[in-house]
Amino acid sequence: MIVTKDERPKSRNHDFYLFHALMMLSMTMLFLPVTGTSKQNIPRLKLTYKDLLLSNSCIPFLGSSEGLDFQTTLLDEERGRLLLGAKDHIFLLSLVDINKNFKKIYWPAAKERVELCKLAGKDANTECANFIRVLQPYNKTHVYVCGTGAFHPVCGYIDLGIYKEEVMFKLDTHHLESGRLKCPFDPQQPFASVMTDEYLYSGTASDFLGKDTAFTRSLGPTHDHHYIRTDISEHHWLNGAKFIGTFPIPDTYNPDDDKIYFFFRESSQEGSTSDKTILSRVGRVCKNDVGGQRSLINKWTTFLKARLICSIPGSDGADTYFDELQDIYLLPTRDERNPVVYGVFTTTSSIFKGSAVCVYSMADIRAVFNGPYAHKESADHRWVQYDGRIPYPRPGTCPSKTYDPLIKSTRDFPDDVISFIKRHPVMYKSVYPVVGGPTFKRINVDYRLTQIVVDHVVAEDGQYDVMFLGTDVGTVLKVVSISKEKWKMEEVVLEELHIFKHSSVILNMELSLKQQQLYIGSRDGLAQLSLHRCDTYGKACADCCLARDPYCAWDGNACSRYAPTSKRRARRQDVKYGDPITQCWDIEDSISHEAADEKVIFGIEFNSTFLECIPKSQQASIKWYIQRSGDEYREELYIVQDMQYCFLN
């Protein structure tokens, strides 16, 4: 601000101006075009790539290179290592420090396959190479690995040695085998696989063009190979499926009832209309399914699928659906039969753009699979509830002593059971979220959610599930969902972190509970991120409590990692309400909830003064006031923001 001649004081000495900085918590409601969001939905901290490096809480992988496509990982907590699949390379990294003594295997596609791939019109850099898509633990000494092989999938075994201290990392190139129906042809195609009991379960395309999709089982013990897949002749089994996740989940205490659950999205056509919609699904098969005796030979005889619903009510009364499933994470509980299912969904509409996280229970999923079947007379008809006779044993159940000791194999199923499952693989009812709608959503923002991992954290005032959400612009959102009165949930965005130097879609995230680290992969890099940065919230008790981060508590001296112990110690934390008044004893009783921190800066006439205008907390705002010496009142300054400072002349 330049003082004019009329305003210049008569004194020969330069006048001093008193600037008061008021930083206060905002209670303003922001209204977005589609839905309202409060200041609470703004991240408590927003850290750039440079900020993360300076905080020493993020380590970029030095082996990263543009186009290496880091989208496949295998976490080995027991041995403290991470296997990383990329373009033509497989890396072995330490969970403690991904850059410390890492090893790599160079495994390119065969030259003749690369040339054939180019002749087929594929891109030499992004398609005609060996992109690693499968890394699964085969046994205690070997990992099963598959790559796209320039649109000619190939698989093999990596020897890791017997002992933990033994450093071995070698690909057996003498025993390579076809990767068809185990690994996708296209490196960009959504794909899911899991290995259990030496069997590999995969959901992928079975041909070069990617038109035929299948869910298969292959490999297995030498004496017990049972290759099996979905039926290709029935279009309502799978229709252009994009597989997202596959998990072995026991249903009862009898291992014969164990099932493989898989999550995917697919096209669906209702009635005579030519319009196709995208639906998200959960499917399941029995682990002991060996196919039928006279029909569905080497095909699943226990295959069932149901729709996953994730929606919000619209203003016109119609629901708006998040139909495209992007990622699935199973949060373990004390009961291995009942993990909590977290799903990331996006919209298909080009007008209404949004992402959401919906949470499901295995009890609800099983209830739908135990409910009514859907029936469709022909391709021109709609799915309706099947009201006819259901054969015995109930289609979709596993052969076990739990239901019928006389049926020891799926080949013992009666013909009417096989015929029924062939025409009725779809359940009539859908699976809905446990709270009726999304636990977290982002609407009309410039990014979409792509990945999710969840950590169950014990805090001073309860237990919380902390979500880490990857986006298509290379950021990670750290979100906690807090239960309030009357079954209401509050979404609190703790952090928004820019993981990579340049915007890049996050393709994979692995959570190490032992190391308290998150490993994040994208097309252009890999990064190791600490789950918490407590010291960045501030150096006061109030700052720590206002953060509402379940990982962090005030220990009397600093905001530090909270660890539940038997020792009686002053640990101040309030995740549920974020109220420092009740937690921080050093705050004077006279301070109210709306009190502000005040900072005074002296400025000299005719000089320029830099004023801070971006608060560290995204849930705070800064206002500047000017008060001339001798004046009783002060006036608010309206200053244009320049980068991270306010500039006043």
C-alpha positions in Angstrom: 0.0 0.0 0.0 1.4 3.4 -1.0 0.6 6.3 1.4 -0.4 9.4 -0.5 0.7 12.9 0.3 -2.6 13.7 2.0 -2.4 10.6 4.2 1.3 11.1 5.1 1.8 11.9 8.7 3.3 15.3 9.6 6.0 13.8 11.8 9.4 13.6 10.2 9.8 10.0 11.3 8.4 7.2 9.2 5.1 5.9 10.5 4.8 2.2 11.5 1.8 0.1 10.5 0.5 -2.7 12.6 -0.7 -5.8 10.7 -2.8 -8.3 12.6 -3.0 -11.8 11.1 -6.1 -13.7 12.1 -6.1 -17.4 11.4 -9.5 -19.0 12.2 -11.3 -22.2 11.5 -13.8 -21.7 8.8 -17.4 -22.7 9.3 -18.4 -21.7 5.8 -20.4 -24.1 3.6 -19.2 -24.5 0.0 -21.9 -25.3 -2.6 -20.8 -27.4 -5.6 -22.9 -27.7 -8.7 -24.2 -31.2 -7.8 -23.8 -31.7 -4.1 -22.8 -29.6 -1.1 -19.6 -30.2 0.7 -18.4 -28.6 3.9 -15.1 -27.2 4.9 -14.6 -30.5 6.7 -14.2 -32.2 3.2 -11.2 -30.1 2.5 -8.0 -31.9 3.3 -6.4 -31.0 6.7 -3.0 -31.1 4.9 -2.2 -30.7 1.3 1.4 -31.6 0.5 3.2 -31.3 -2.8 5.8 -33.7 -4.1 8.5 -31.4 -2.8 6.9 -31.1 0.6 6.8 -34.9 0.9 10.5 -35.2 0.0 11.4 -32.5 2.6 9.3 -34.3 5.2 11.3 -37.5 4.6 8.1 -39.4 4.5 8.2 -40.3 0.8 10.9 -42.2 -1.0 10.8 -42.4 -4.8 12.3 -45.5 -6.4 15.5 -44.7 -8.1 15.0 -47.5 -10.6 11.9 -45.8 -11.9 11.8 -44.8 -15.6 9.2 -43.3 -17.8 7.0 -46.0 -19.4 8.2 -48.9 -17.2 4.6 -49.4 -16.1 4.8 -50.4 -12.4 1.4 -52.0 -12.0 2.1 -55.5 -10.5 3.4 -56.0 -6.9 3.8 -58.9 -4.5 4.3 -58.0 -0.8 6.2 -60.5 1.4 5.9 -59.2 5.0 7.7 -62.3 6.4 10.9 -61.7 4.5 10.5 -57.9 4.4 10.6 -57.6 0.6 8.5 -56.4 -2.3 8.5 -57.9 -5.8 7.7 -55.4 -8.5 6.7 -56.2 -12.0 7.3 -53.7 -14.8 8.0 -53.5 -18.5 10.6 -56.2 -19.3 11.8 -56.1 -15.7 11.2 -57.7 -12.3 12.6 -56.0 -9.2 13.3 -57.3 -5.7 13.1 -54.5 -3.2 13.5 -54.1 0.6 10.4 -53.0 2.4 12.5 -50.8 4.7 14.1 -48.9 1.9 13.1 -49.6 -1.7 16.4 -48.2 -2.9 18.7 -50.2 -0.7 20.5 -53.1 -2.6 17.6 -53.8 -4.9 17.9 -56.6 -7.5 16.4 -56.9 -10.9 15.7 -59.5 -13.6 15.7 -58.4 -17.3 13.0 -60.5 -19.1 12.1 -59.0 -22.5 9.7 -60.5 -25.0 11.1 -62.7 -27.8 12.3 -60.6 -30.8 10.1 -62.5 -33.2 7.1 -61.9 -31.0 7.9 -58.2 -30.9 8.0 -58.0 -34.7 4.7 -59.9 -35.1 3.2 -57.5 -32.5 4.2 -54.5 -34.6 2.9 -56.1 -37.8 -0.4 -56.5 -36.0 -0.6 -52.7 -35.6 0.3 -52.5 -31.9 2.5 -49.8 -30.4 6.2 -50.7 -30.1 6.6 -48.9 -26.7 3.4 -49.3 -24.9 2.2 -52.8 -26.1 4.9 -54.8 -27.9 7.0 -55.7 -24.8 6.8 -58.1 -21.9 4.7 -56.3 -19.3 4.7 -58.3 -16.0 1.1 -58.9 -14.9 1.3 -61.9 -12.6 3.4 -62.3 -9.4 1.9 -65.0 -7.2 3.6 -67.0 -4.4 3.8 -70.6 -5.7 5.5 -72.1 -2.6 8.0 -71.2 0.1 10.9 -71.0 -2.5 9.3 -69.9 -5.8 7.1 -67.2 -7.2 5.0 -67.8 -10.3 5.4 -64.9 -12.8 3.7 -64.1 -16.1 4.2 -61.4 -18.7 2.2 -60.3 -21.8 5.2 -61.3 -24.0 4.3 -58.8 -26.8 0.7 -60.1 -27.0 1.9 -63.7 -26.5 1.6 -64.4 -22.8 4.4 -66.4 -21.2 4.9 -67.7 -17.6 7.7 -69.1 -15.5 9.1 -69.5 -12.0 11.4 -67.2 -10.0 13.7 -69.0 -7.4 14.0 -67.0 -4.2 15.9 -69.5 -2.1 15.0 -71.4 1.0 16.2 -69.3 3.8 15.3 -65.7 4.8 18.9 -64.7 4.9 19.6 -66.2 1.5 19.7 -63.7 -1.3 18.6 -65.4 -4.5 16.6 -63.9 -7.3 16.7 -66.0 -10.5 14.2 -66.7 -13.3 14.2 -70.3 -14.6 14.2 -69.6 -18.3 14.4 -73.3 -19.2 10.9 -74.1 -18.0 8.8 -71.3 -19.5 5.2 -72.1 -20.4 2.2 -70.5 -22.2 0.4 -67.8 -20.3 -2.8 -68.0 -22.2 -5.8 -67.8 -19.8 -3.4 -67.0 -17.0 -2.3 -63.6 -18.1 -3.8 -60.9 -20.4 -2.5 -60.3 -23.9 -3.0 -56.5 -23.6 -0.9 -54.9 -20.9 -3.6 -52.2 -20.2 -6.5 -54.7 -19.8 -7.9 -55.0 -16.3 -7.0 -58.3 -14.8 -7.1 -60.3 -11.6 -5.5 -63.4 -10.3 -4.8 -65.2 -7.0 -2.9 -68.4 -6.2 -4.0 -70.7 -3.4 -3.0 -74.4 -2.8 -0.8 -74.1 -5.9 -3.8 -73.4 -8.1 -3.9 -70.2 -10.1 -7.3 -68.5 -10.5 -7.4 -65.9 -13.2 -9.9 -63.5 -14.8 -8.7 -62.4 -18.2 -9.3 -62.4 -21.9 -8.6 -65.6 -23.7 -7.7 -64.3 -27.1 -5.6 -61.7 -28.9 -8.6 -59.4 -29.6 -9.8 -59.5 -26.0 -13.4 -60.3 -27.0 -13.7 -63.6 -25.1 -13.3 -63.2 -21.3 -13.1 -66.1 -18.9 -12.5 -67.0 -15.2 -10.2 -70.0 -15.0 -8.3 -72.3 -12.7 -5.0 -73.8 -13.8 -1.8 -75.3 -12.5 -2.2 -77.2 -9.2 -0.3 -80.1 -7.6 1.3 -82.5 -10.0 -1.1 -85.4 -9.2 -4.2 -83.2 -9.2 -4.4 -81.0 -12.2 -8.0 -79.8 -12.9 -8.1 -77.1 -15.6 -11.5 -75.4 -15.6 -13.1 -72.3 -16.9 -16.4 -70.4 -17.4 -18.8 -71.6 -20.2 -18.2 -69.7 -23.4 -21.5 -70.8 -25.0 -23.7 -68.9 -22.6 -23.3 -65.1 -23.1 -25.0 -64.3 -19.7 -22.2 -66.0 -17.8 -19.7 -63.3 -18.7 -20.1 -60.5 -21.2 -17.0 -58.5 -21.9 -15.9 -58.8 -18.2 -13.1 -56.6 -16.8 -11.8 -58.3 -13.7 -10.7 -56.3 -10.7 -10.0 -58.6 -7.8 -9.9 -62.3 -6.8 -9.9 -63.7 -3.2 -10.2 -67.1 -1.5 -12.7 -66.7 1.3 -13.9 -69.6 3.5 -17.7 -69.9 4.0 -17.9 -72.3 6.9 -15.5 -74.2 9.2 -15.5 -77.1 6.7 -12.8 -76.5 4.0 -14.9 -78.3 1.4 -17.2 -75.2 1.5 -14.3 -72.8 0.6 -15.0 -70.5 -2.3 -13.2 -68.1 -4.6 -14.9 -64.7 -4.8 -14.1 -62.5 -7.7 -15.1 -58.9 -8.5 -15.6 -57.5 -12.0 -17.6 -55.2 -14.2 -19.3 -56.2 -17.5 -21.7 -55.1 -20.2 -25.4 -55.9 -19.8 -28.2 -55.7 -22.2 -31.8 -55.6 -21.0 -34.7 -56.7 -23.2 -34.9 -55.8 -26.9 -33.1 -52.5 -26.5 -29.7 -52.2 -28.2 -28.3 -50.0 -25.4 -25.7 -51.7 -23.2 -25.0 -50.7 -19.6 -22.0 -51.4 -17.4 -22.7 -53.3 -14.2 -20.4 -54.2 -11.3 -20.5 -57.8 -10.1 -19.3 -60.2 -7.5 -19.0 -63.8 -8.5 -18.0 -67.0 -6.8 -17.1 -70.6 -7.5 -16.2 -73.5 -5.2 -12.6 -74.4 -4.8 -13.4 -78.1 -5.1 -15.3 -77.7 -8.4 -14.0 -80.1 -11.0 -16.7 -79.7 -13.6 -19.6 -81.8 -14.7 -19.8 -85.5 -15.7 -21.9 -85.3 -18.9 -22.5 -81.5 -19.3 -20.2 -78.6 -18.4 -17.2 -80.8 -18.7 -14.1 -78.8 -17.5 -16.5 -75.9 -16.9 -17.6 -74.4 -13.6 -20.7 -76.1 -12.2 -20.9 -73.7 -9.2 -20.6 -70.4 -10.9 -22.9 -67.6 -9.6 -22.8 -63.8 -9.9 -24.7 -60.9 -8.3 -24.8 -57.2 -8.9 -23.0 -54.7 -6.6 -24.9 -51.5 -6.1 -23.2 -48.2 -5.2 -25.5 -45.2 -5.7 -26.8 -41.9 -4.2 -30.4 -40.6 -4.4 -30.9 -37.9 -7.0 -32.9 -34.7 -6.7 -35.6 -36.1 -8.9 -36.0 -39.2 -6.7 -34.0 -41.5 -9.1 -30.8 -42.9 -7.9 -27.5 -42.0 -9.5 -25.3 -45.0 -9.9 -21.5 -45.4 -9.7 -21.4 -48.4 -12.0 -17.8 -48.9 -12.9 -15.9 -50.9 -10.3 -12.2 -49.8 -10.3 -10.7 -51.5 -7.3 -11.5 -53.8 -4.4 -9.8 -54.2 -1.0 -10.6 -56.8 1.6 -10.0 -55.5 5.2 -9.3 -58.6 7.4 -11.2 -59.0 10.7 -10.9 -61.5 13.5 -13.1 -63.9 11.6 -11.4 -64.9 8.3 -14.8 -65.7 6.9 -16.0 -62.2 7.1 -13.6 -59.5 5.8 -15.0 -56.1 5.2 -15.3 -55.4 1.4 -14.3 -51.9 0.2 -14.9 -51.0 -3.4 -14.0 -47.9 -5.5 -16.5 -47.0 -8.2 -16.8 -44.4 -10.9 -19.7 -43.1 -13.0 -20.1 -43.9 -16.7 -21.8 -40.6 -17.5 -19.8 -37.9 -19.3 -22.0 -35.3 -17.7 -22.1 -36.5 -14.1 -18.5 -37.3 -13.2 -17.7 -38.8 -9.8 -16.1 -41.5 -7.7 -17.3 -43.2 -4.6 -16.2 -45.8 -2.0 -18.9 -48.3 -0.9 -18.5 -50.8 1.8 -20.1 -54.3 1.9 -20.4 -57.2 4.3 -19.8 -60.8 3.5 -23.0 -61.6 5.3 -25.0 -59.5 2.8 -23.1 -61.0 -0.1 -23.9 -64.5 1.0 -27.5 -63.6 1.7 -27.9 -62.6 -1.9 -26.3 -65.8 -3.2 -28.6 -67.8 -0.9 -31.6 -65.8 -2.2 -33.7 -66.1 -5.4 -32.3 -66.7 -8.8 -32.9 -64.6 -11.9 -34.5 -66.0 -15.0 -34.5 -64.8 -18.6 -36.6 -66.4 -21.3 -34.5 -65.2 -24.2 -32.1 -62.4 -25.2 -35.1 -60.1 -25.9 -36.6 -60.5 -22.4 -35.6 -58.9 -19.1 -34.3 -60.7 -16.0 -37.2 -61.6 -13.6 -37.3 -63.6 -10.4 -37.3 -67.3 -10.9 -40.3 -68.8 -9.2 -40.1 -72.4 -10.4 -38.7 -75.5 -8.8 -35.1 -75.4 -7.5 -33.3 -78.7 -7.9 -31.4 -80.4 -5.0 -28.7 -79.9 -4.0 -29.2 -76.1 -4.3 -27.2 -74.9 -7.4 -24.1 -73.1 -6.4 -23.4 -75.0 -3.2 -20.2 -77.0 -2.9 -20.1 -80.8 -2.6 -19.4 -81.4 1.1 -20.6 -83.2 4.1 -22.2 -80.0 5.3 -25.0 -80.5 2.8 -25.0 -84.1 1.5 -22.3 -86.7 2.4 -23.3 -88.8 -0.6 -22.3 -86.1 -3.1 -18.5 -86.1 -2.9 -17.7 -84.3 -6.2 -19.4 -81.9 -8.6 -19.4 -84.8 -11.1 -22.0 -86.4 -8.8 -24.4 -83.5 -9.2 -27.7 -84.6 -10.8 -28.3 -83.5 -14.4 -31.1 -81.1 -13.4 -28.6 -79.2 -11.1 -26.1 -78.8 -14.0 -28.8 -77.7 -16.4 -30.2 -75.2 -13.9 -26.8 -73.5 -13.2 -26.1 -73.3 -16.9 -29.2 -71.1 -17.5 -29.4 -69.4 -14.1 -26.0 -68.1 -13.0 -27.4 -64.6 -12.1 -28.9 -63.8 -8.7 -32.1 -61.8 -8.8 -31.3 -59.5 -5.8 -28.4 -57.1 -5.6 -25.8 -56.4 -2.9 -26.2 -53.0 -1.2 -23.6 -51.1 0.9 -23.9 -51.6 4.7 -24.8 -47.9 5.3 -27.1 -47.8 2.3 -24.8 -45.6 0.2 -21.2 -44.5 -0.3 -18.9 -44.1 2.6 -16.9 -41.5 0.7 -17.6 -39.7 -2.6 -16.0 -37.1 -4.8 -18.2 -35.4 -7.4 -17.4 -32.9 -10.2 -13.7 -32.8 -9.3 -10.8 -32.9 -11.8 -9.8 -36.4 -10.9 -11.2 -39.9 -10.3 -10.4 -42.5 -7.7 -8.5 -45.6 -9.0 -7.1 -47.6 -6.0 -7.8 -48.2 -2.4 -6.2 -49.8 0.7 -7.5 -49.6 4.2 -5.8 -49.8 7.6 -7.7 -50.5 10.8 -6.2 -48.2 13.4 -6.7 -48.2 17.2 -6.9 -44.7 18.6 -7.4 -43.3 22.1 -11.1 -42.8 21.6 -11.9 -45.8 19.5 -11.1 -47.8 16.4 -11.1 -46.3 12.9 -10.7 -47.5 9.3 -8.3 -45.2 7.5 -8.7 -45.3 3.7 -5.8 -44.5 1.3 -7.3 -43.6 -2.1 -5.2 -43.4 -5.2 -6.3 -41.1 -8.1 -5.8 -40.8 -11.9 -3.6 -37.7 -11.4 -1.0 -39.3 -9.1 -2.4 -38.1 -5.7 -3.3 -40.1 -2.6 -6.2 -39.1 -0.3 -6.0 -40.2 3.3 -9.6 -40.4 4.6 -11.2 -41.5 7.8 -14.9 -42.3 8.1 -16.2 -41.5 11.6 -19.5 -42.9 13.0 -21.7 -40.3 14.5 -25.1 -40.4 16.2 -28.1 -42.1 14.6 -25.9 -44.2 12.2 -24.6 -41.1 10.4 -21.1 -41.1 9.0 -18.7 -38.1 8.8 -16.1 -38.0 6.1 -12.8 -36.4 7.1 -10.1 -35.9 4.5 -6.8 -35.8 6.5 -4.3 -35.4 3.7 -4.0 -34.9 0.0 -0.5 -36.0 -1.1 1.1 -35.5 -4.5 3.2 -38.7 -4.7 4.9 -38.2 -8.1 6.7 -35.2 -9.6 4.4 -35.4 -12.7 0.8 -36.4 -12.9 0.5 -40.1 -13.4 -2.4 -42.6 -12.9 -1.9 -44.7 -9.7 -2.1 -48.3 -10.8 -1.3 -50.3 -7.7 -1.0 -49.8 -3.9 0.4 -52.2 -1.3 0.1 -51.7 2.5 2.7 -53.0 4.9 1.4 -53.0 8.4 4.7 -54.2 9.8 6.6 -51.3 8.2 3.8 -48.8 8.4 4.5 -48.0 4.8 2.5 -47.7 1.6 4.0 -48.7 -1.8 2.5 -46.9 -4.7 3.0 -47.8 -8.4 2.2 -45.8 -11.5 3.1 -46.0 -15.2 6.2 -43.9 -14.6 7.3 -44.6 -11.1 7.1 -46.3 -7.7 7.2 -44.5 -4.3 7.4 -45.6 -0.7 5.1 -43.5 1.6 4.8 -43.4 5.4 1.3 -43.9 6.7 1.7 -40.8 9.0 3.4 -37.5 9.2 2.3 -36.3 12.7 4.9 -33.6 13.1 3.6 -31.7 10.0 0.3 -30.9 11.7 1.9 -28.4 14.0 3.9 -27.9 17.2 1.0 -27.3 19.6 -1.5 -29.6 21.3 -4.4 -27.9 19.6 -2.9 -28.5 16.1 -2.5 -32.2 16.9 -6.1 -32.6 18.2 -7.6 -30.6 15.4 -5.9 -32.9 12.8 -8.2 -35.8 13.9 -5.7 -38.3 12.6 -6.0 -41.7 14.3 -2.3 -42.3 13.9 -1.3 -39.1 15.8 -1.6 -37.9 19.4 -0.1 -35.2 21.6 2.4 -36.8 23.9 3.1 -33.7 26.0 5.9 -32.4 23.9 5.0 -33.0 20.2 2.5 -34.5 17.9 3.7 -38.0 17.4 2.7 -41.5 16.4 0.0 -42.9 18.8 0.7 -46.4 20.1 -1.7 -48.0 22.6 0.3 -49.2 25.6 -0.4 -50.2 29.1 1.7 -47.2 30.4 -0.4 -44.4 31.8 0.8 -41.4 29.8 -0.8 -38.1 28.8 -1.9 -38.8 25.2 -4.3 -36.2 23.9 -6.3 -37.1 20.9 -9.9 -36.5 19.7 -10.6 -38.2 16.4 -14.4 -38.2 16.8 -14.9 -34.5 17.5 -11.5 -32.8 17.0 -12.0 -30.6 20.1 -8.8 -29.3 21.6 -10.6 -27.5 24.4 -11.4 -30.7 26.2 -8.0 -32.3 25.4 -5.3 -29.6 25.7 -4.9 -28.5 29.3 -2.5 -25.7 28.4 -5.2 -23.8 26.6 -6.6 -21.0 28.7 -10.1 -21.4 29.8 -11.0 -18.1 28.2 -10.3 -19.4 24.8 -13.5 -20.4 22.9 -14.1 -22.6 19.9 -14.0 -19.7 17.6 -10.9 -18.1 18.9 -8.1 -17.2 16.4 -4.4 -17.2 16.5 -3.1 -13.6 16.1 0.2 -12.6 14.7 1.6 -9.1 14.6 4.0 -7.8 11.9 5.4 -4.2 11.7 5.7 -2.6 8.3 7.6 0.5 7.3 6.1 3.2 5.1 7.2 3.1 1.4 8.5 -0.5 1.9 7.2 -3.8 0.6 6.1 -6.4 3.0 5.5 -10.1 2.3 2.5 -11.6 4.2 1.7 -15.3 4.6 -1.6 -16.0 3.0 -1.8 -19.8 2.6 -2.3 -21.6 6.0 -0.7 -24.9 6.6 -4.1 -26.3 7.4 -6.6 -26.5 4.5 -9.4 -26.0 7.1 -8.1 -22.6 8.2 -8.2 -19.2 6.6 -6.1 -16.1 6.9 -7.2 -12.5 7.1 -5.0 -9.4 7.3 -5.9 -6.1 8.9 -4.0 -2.8 8.9 -3.9 -0.5 11.9 -1.9 2.8 11.7 -0.1 4.0 14.8 -2.3 6.2 16.9 -5.5 4.8 15.3 -8.0 2.9 17.5 -9.6 0.9 14.7 -8.2 -1.4 12.1 -9.4 -2.2 8.6 -9.3 -5.4 6.6 -7.0 -5.7 3.7 -8.0 -7.4 0.4 -4.9 -8.6 -1.2 -4.4 -10.6 -4.4 -2.6 -13.9 -3.8 0.7 -14.4 -5.5 2.0 -18.0 -5.2 2.4 -18.7 -1.5 2.5 -15.1 -0.4 0.4 -11.9 -0.2 2.1 -8.9 -1.5 1.4 -5.5 -0.1 2.9 -2.2 -1.4 
